[in-house]
Structure formats: structure tokens, C-alpha cells
């Protein structure tokens, strides 16, 4: 039960109490599924780690978006704003992703454009 505040009227408090009761009912019904939610979260985090991403389910770049960035950079060198505009992504998210993986997957040119880092061919 929510503690009454001096600014909440009696009518609003009754509505808040009803909402809290419904939330409690839903929470009790969903509690049996919590282990599945936890397992899903663990699997998503493991997948993100294997894909060398930071927080695949967070605010960062999703696996699909990483693929999209790779595909864009396979055809041409682009700036972070160009990539973001073409993919409908947030510019700071794209810039952060590119910078985080600079030297591993991407390289930044003197003109401010990004390209895929070419893999070194193994010497025989």
C-alpha cells in the first residue's frame, strides 16, 4: 500500500491502492516464470559477449544493428552520422560502437570516415 502524501486526495489514493493490488496479482502470477526470464537474460548476455558486443540487450547496438553497420561499411567508408542516418540509429550510439571496436573491427580515416579493418592474411 502506498503511503498517503498530503498532495494526494482520498479518491486518488483509492485508485492507487487498486492499481497496486492489480500489480501485486500480476507479480504473483508472473513469479513462476522468473527463472525463464533470468535464463533468457543470461543467454542474451552470453550471446552478446560472444559477439564482442557490450550489453546486447541494453541501450547499445543490437546484434542486427552490428550486422547492418558491417554491411554499410563493406560497400563504402562512411562517417558515423552518415551510418546513423542511413540506418535510422542514434549518432552517439553509432559513434560509441565504432570507437569501442576501433582497431579490432573498424578503422577511422583522416577524413573522419570509418571502414572495416582488413584482416591480416596469415603468413605461410
C-alpha positions in Angstrom: 0.0 0.0 0.0 1.3 3.4 -1.0 1.7 5.9 1.9 -0.7 8.8 1.6 1.0 12.0 0.8 -0.6 15.3 1.7 -0.9 16.2 -2.0 -2.9 13.0 -2.9 -6.6 13.2 -2.5 -8.6 10.4 -0.9 -10.1 9.4 -4.3 -6.7 9.3 -6.0 -5.3 7.2 -3.1 -8.1 4.6 -3.6 -7.3 4.4 -7.3 -3.6 4.0 -6.5 -4.4 1.2 -4.0 -6.5 -0.6 -6.6 -3.7 -0.3 -9.1 -1.2 -1.6 -6.5 -3.4 -4.6 -5.8 -3.6 -5.4 -9.5 0.2 -5.1 -9.9 0.6 -7.5 -6.9 -1.8 -10.0 -8.5 0.2 -9.9 -11.8 3.5 -10.1 -10.0 2.4 -13.3 -8.2 1.2 -14.8 -11.5 4.5 -14.0 -13.2 6.7 -15.1 -10.3 6.7 -18.7 -11.6 8.1 -17.6 -14.9 11.0 -15.6 -13.3 13.5 -18.5 -13.8 12.7 -18.4 -17.5 13.2 -14.6 -17.6 16.5 -15.0 -15.8 17.7 -17.8 -18.2 16.7 -15.7 -21.2 18.7 -12.7 -19.9 21.7 -14.9 -19.2 21.6 -16.3 -22.7 21.3 -12.9 -24.3 24.3 -11.6 -22.3 26.3 -14.7 -23.2 25.5 -14.2 -26.9 26.4 -10.5 -26.7 29.7 -11.4 -25.1 30.5 -14.0 -27.8 29.6 -11.4 -30.5 32.1 -9.0 -28.8 29.3 -6.6 -28.0 28.7 -4.6 -24.9 25.2 -5.3 -23.5 23.4 -6.8 -26.4 20.0 -6.1 -24.8 20.8 -2.7 -23.4 20.7 0.7 -25.0 23.8 -0.1 -27.1 23.9 -1.5 -30.6 21.9 -4.7 -31.1 23.3 -7.7 -33.0 21.2 -6.9 -36.0 22.5 -3.3 -36.0 26.1 -4.5 -35.8 25.4 -6.6 -38.9 23.9 -3.5 -40.6 26.9 -1.4 -39.8 29.2 -4.1 -41.2 27.1 -4.3 -44.4 27.2 -0.5 -44.8 31.0 -0.3 -44.3 31.6 -3.2 -46.7 30.4 -1.1 -49.6 31.9 2.3 -48.7 33.7 4.3 -46.0 31.2 6.4 -44.1 31.1 8.9 -41.2 29.3 8.0 -38.0 26.5 10.5 -38.8 26.0 9.0 -42.3 25.8 5.5 -40.9 23.3 6.6 -38.2 21.2 8.5 -40.8 21.1 5.6 -43.3 20.3 3.0 -40.6 17.9 5.2 -38.5 20.1 4.9 -35.5 21.3 7.4 -32.8 24.5 9.1 -33.9 26.1 8.9 -30.5 25.3 5.2 -30.3 27.0 4.5 -33.6 30.0 6.7 -32.7 30.4 4.9 -29.4 30.1 1.5 -31.1 32.7 2.4 -33.8 35.1 3.9 -31.2 34.7 0.9 -28.9 35.7 -1.5 -31.7 38.3 0.7 -33.4 41.4 -1.2 -34.2 39.6 -4.5 -33.8 36.8 -4.3 -36.5 36.9 -0.7 -37.7 39.4 2.0 -38.6 38.9 5.7 -38.8 40.4 7.6 -41.7 41.9 11.0 -41.6 38.8 12.3 -43.3 36.6 11.2 -40.4 35.1 8.2 -42.3 35.1 4.7 -40.9 35.8 1.5 -42.8 36.2 -2.2 -42.0 39.6 -3.2 -40.7 41.2 -5.5 -43.2 42.1 -8.9 -41.7 45.8 -9.7 -41.9 46.4 -12.8 -44.0 48.3 -15.4 -42.2 51.8 -16.0 -43.4 52.5 -19.4 -44.7 
